[in-house]
Amino acid sequence: MDLSDTPEEARFRAGARKFLEESLPRLGRPQPDDLVGRVPFWRQWQRMVFEAGYAGLTWPKEYGGQGLDERLRAVFGEENDRAGAPDRLNIIGEDFGGPTIVHFGTDEQKARYLRPILTGEEIWCQLFSEPEAGSDLASLRTRATKVEGGWSITGQKIWTSRAQIAAHAILLARTGGGERHRGITFFLLPMDSAGITVRPLAHMLGEAEFNEVFLDEVFVPDSAVVGEVDGGWKVAMGTLGFERVAIATGRVNTTKAIGDIIEDIRGRRDATGRPLGADPLVRQQVADLWSRALVHRTISQRVVTGAAADGPPGPVTSIGKLYFCPLVEDLADFRLSLEPLGGQFGLDDELAETRAWLRLANQARGTAIAGGSTFIQRNIVAERILGLPRS
């Protein structure tokens, strides 16, 4: 596989690199550490990206996008990572909520919701998982009951990233009497609706990024339904496909990560003063991680090529996610192993560079669950790609 840029990609990369070099210094640094405090900083950056024509690269032009190829979107992600651009707070809106509306939503829903995602005005969250419906999402119990002019929704969601700063949510609720995948409907929910309670949950890094969300007879109009009533499972599978593309291709630039590790090793020595890179075990681990990162890049190109086709991405995204998650864990763990006591203290007690790797090591464990757990992905690959019988 030829991984070099096409002439079009090379021109686009040069333009993106120039934009980043000129724009990032205008932001001011550093960005706030806490999630709520980061919102104004992120909105400033997102507006700059939008006005420069780099937001919604693959979205239709009539909704604020650029109508470009998925491969160019991947190039822009690589350049953002190389330049150290700010984290994206609206991943759910940009990477899978918005594309779901593009593919399954009504014209009215597209006109109302898509552009504010790209401009940074409205952040989204995802109300899928429940206390007893995580990997087994089809067992969800949140119920939407038909009332005059819409639906009344009651239930509980959990592990909802960024619900405390979100304006809207994509929501799954049971509307029919069918079992499992039948009778589930996909809704768009304003997070300021009466009857919604958001309760932050601190994760292992001590931060409250996740939340419990309680819904007590929350009303949404009929216009909030995406797709068919009782047909939300098909829409949700499209959403999860978009999420897996984002995870498999762009959540962490693994080739840059191993490059950073190699550069760091060049300047290090062991306790005896010998160059760290002379250690055969270190060299072996670097070679292993470097080769795996290269394989990941080729898999990412395959996923991007599939995503560039019309419609939601297919099951190949599961291969990308299966390969990506353990690779990121091993990259972060290896880098931390180079520190005498790396990862042994809290985030506030570590040096800045060590903190970044420690954060990645912890977050990588959660990524293995996001978008469907490892076991779910293995089943998808077995059944839909290899053609094996259902277990």
N, C-alpha and C positions, 0 to 999 in steps of 0.2 A: 504494500500500500504506500502510495506517495503522500507523505504528510506535509510536504512543502505547500506554501500558499499558492493559489492560482493568482494570475495578474489582478483579478478583481479583488481578491482577498488581501493581496499585498497593498493595493491602493487604499482599501478601507482601513487596514491596520495602521498605515502611515497617518491617515487622517485622525483616527481615534487616538493614536499616541500623541499627536500634536495637540488635540483638544485637552487631553489629560494633563500634559505638561503645562499648558497655559492656564487651565482652570483650577487645578488642585491648590496652587498657592493662594488663590483668592478666597478659599474657604476659611482659613484660620484654623489653628490647631491648639490643643488636641480636641477631639470630639469627646463629649461627656461619657462617663462610664455607665451611668444608670440608664435604663431603657427609656423612661419617660423623659428625662432630660435630653436624650439624644434626638427626639422627634424634630424640634426646630432645626437642628444642625442637618439632619438627614433631608428634611424638606427643602432646605436651601440648595443642597447638592442635587436632589432629584429635579428641581426646577431648572438648574443649569444643564443637566443631562437632557431634559425634555426640549429646552429651547435650542440646544445644539443639534437636535435631530437624532439623538441616540437612545431615546426611550421607546419601548414597544417596537423594536426593530422588525419583528416578524408579524406584528399586528396590522390589520387593514388601515390604509391611510385615512379613510373616512372617520376613524375613531381615534385619531391622533398618532397612529403607528406609522411605520415606514414601508411596510409591505416587502421587506427584504427576505433573503434566504436565511434559514436557521443556522447555516454555517457562519454567516457574518455575525450573528448574535453570539456565537461561541468565541469568535475572534475578539469581540468587544469585551467579553468576560475575561479572556486571557490578558488583555491589555489593562483592564481595571486592576486585576490582581498584581500584575507586574509593577504598576504605578503606585500601589498601596492606596487605592481609592477607598472611601468609606464603605462599611458594611451596608447592605441593603435591608432596610427595615420592612419593606413591603414585598417580601419574597412570595407570600401567599397570593397577594393580589396580582403581582406581575407574572409569576411563573406558572401558576396553575388555576387560580380563581378567574383571572381575566381571560386566559385562553379557553377555559370552559365556557364562559359567556360568549366568546367569539364563535365557538363551534356549536353550542346548543341553545344559546339564549335567543330571545325575541329581538326584533329591531328596536323596540322600546327599551329593553334591558341594555342592549349595546350602547344606545345613545345616552342613557342615564349613567351607566357605571364605568365604562371603559376609560374615557378620557381623564377623569379625576384620579384614577389609579396611576396613570403615566405622569401626571403633573405633580403628584405627591400630596394632593389635597386629601385623599381618603386612603387609609390603611385598612387592610382586611385580615381576618383570622378565619380559622377552619374549625367548625363544630361538627366533627365526625365521631371521634372516640368517646366512649362512655366507660364508667367504672367496670361494667361487665361486657363491654364490646370494644376490645382493642384490636388485636390481630383478627379476631372473628367479628369483623365489622357488621356482618349481616344479622347479628343477633341484637342489634341496637333496640332500645326500648322507648326512647323519646317518641312521643306520639303527637301527631297533628290531627286535630278533629275539625271537620268541616263546620263552619258557621257562616252566617250571612256575609257575603262579600269577601270571604277569605278563610283563614285557618287559625285555630287556637292551639298553640304548641306548649306542651308541658314535658319536662324531663331534665336530665342532668348530663353535661358533657365534661370531659376532663382532658388534661394535657393540651390545653388550648394555648398555643404560643401567641403572645402579644394581644390577647383579648382586651387588656386594660388600656390599650392605645388605639384599638380598632374602631373604625366607623361602621363597618359592615362585616358580615360573616357569610360563608357558604355553609349550609346546614343540611344534614340528613335527618329525616324523621319518618316514622312509620305512619302511613295513611290508610293502608288496606289491611285486610284480614289474612292475606297469604303469609306463608311461612318463609323464613330466610330471606332470599333476595327479592321476593315478591312484596308488593305493597309498600315500598320505600319511595319517598319523594324528595327531590332536591330543591331547596329553598335559598333565596337571598334574604338575609335578615339584617335590618338596621340594628346596631348594637345599643342605640339609645332608646329602644322600644321599652314601653312599660312592662314590668315583670321579669326583667333580666337582672341577675345578680352575678357579679364577677368577683371571685375570691382568689387572689394570687397564691401560688405554690412555690416555695423556695426549692430549687434543685441542688445538686451536689456541689455546685460552685457558690452556693449561698445567695444566688440571685433569684428574683421572682419573675422569670420570663414566662413560665407556664401558669395556667389558671384552671380552676374549676369554674364552670358557668352553669348557673341554675336558671331554668326557664319555667315561669309560673303563669300559665295561660297567656302567653305572649301572642298577640294578634299580628298576622301578616296578611296582606291582601292576596287575591288570586294572582295578581300580576307578579308576585314574588316567586312563583313556581318556575323552575327551569326544566324544560322538556315536558314529558307527560306525567300527569298524576299517577302514582304507583309505578312509574318507570324510571325512578331516580337512580337505580343501581347502575344502569348503562351510563348515565351522566357521571356518576361517582367514579366509575372505572376509567373514564376519560380523564377526570381530574387527577386521579392517582397516577395515570400514565404520564401526564405533564409533570407531576411532582418527581417521578423517577427520572425523567429526562434531566431535570434541574440537579438532582442529586448525583446522577451518574456522570454528568458532563461538566458541571461548573461549581459545585459547592466548595471544593478545594482543588486548586491547581497542583496536582501531585508531581508533575515534572518540575515545577518551580520549587516545591517543597524539598524534593531530593537535591535539587541544585543548591538551595540554601544550606542544606545539611553538609554537602560536600565542601562548600565554601567555608563553612564554619570549622570543619575538621582540619582544613589546610592550616589554620592559625592556632591549632591546639597541640599541646604536648601532654604526655602522660606523667605520672608521678616521678619517673626516672629522668624526665627531660627529653625522651625520645618522641619524635613526631607521632601524633595519634594515628595518622594515616598509614604509618608503617606497621601497625598492629594487624596481623592476618585476619583476626576475627572481625575487626572493624571494617576492613576492606571487603571481606566476604559479605557482611551485612549490607554495606553500601551497594555492592554489585547486585545483590538480590533485590533491594528496594528500587534501584535505578531501572533494572530490567522490568520489574513489575509496573513501574510508573509508565514506561514506554508502552507496555501492553495495554495499560489503562487508557493511554491516549488513543491507541488504535481502536479500542472498544468504543471510546467516546465518539470518534469519528463515525463509527457505524451507527451509533444511537442518533447522532445529529443528522446523518443522511436519512435515516428512517423518519425522524421527526420533521424533516423538510417536506415530506409527502403530505398530501391533503388529508386532513382528518387527524384524530388523536393518535399518538404513537402506539406502536404495538408491543408485544411481549418481550422484544429484544431489550427494552429498557430494564427489565429485571436482571438480565445478564450484567449490564453495566453497574447496577446497584450492588449485586452480589460480589463483584470484583472490587468495587470502589471501597466499600466500608471496611473490610479488614486491612486493606492497604493503608488507609489513612490512620487507623489505630496503630499499625506497626511503624509508620513513619514517625508519628508523635512519640510513641513509646521509646523508639530507638534514640531519637534526639534527646529525650529526657534522661536516658541512661548515660549520656555523656557528661551530665552534671553530677558532681559528687553526691548532692542531696536533692537533685531536681525532682520536684513534685512531692516532696515530703512535707512541705509547709502549705499554708493557705495562700491564696492568690495575692493577697496584700503583702505577704512577706517575701515573695519571690522577686528576682530581678525581672525587668520588663520583658526581655527576650524569653526567659524561662516561663514567664506567665503566659505568653502567647502559645507556647507549645503545650503547657499544662492545660490550658483552656481547650485546645484542639483535641488533646487526648481524652478529656472528659466528654466533650461534645460528640466525638466520633462514636461513642457508645450509644448515644441517643439516636444518631443518624441511622444506625443499624435497624432501628424500629420504625423510623419515619417512613411514610409511604408504603407500609407493609413490611412486616418482619422478615428476617432471613428465611424462615421456614415457609412463609407465604411465597416469597420469590422463588424458592426452589420448586415448589409445587407448580407455579406458573410456567417455569422453564420446562419442567418434566412433562406437563400435560399439553402445553400450547406450542412448544418448539420441538421437543423430542417425540411427541405423540404417544407418551406412555399413558396407561389407564389411570383413571382417578383413584386416589388412595382411599 
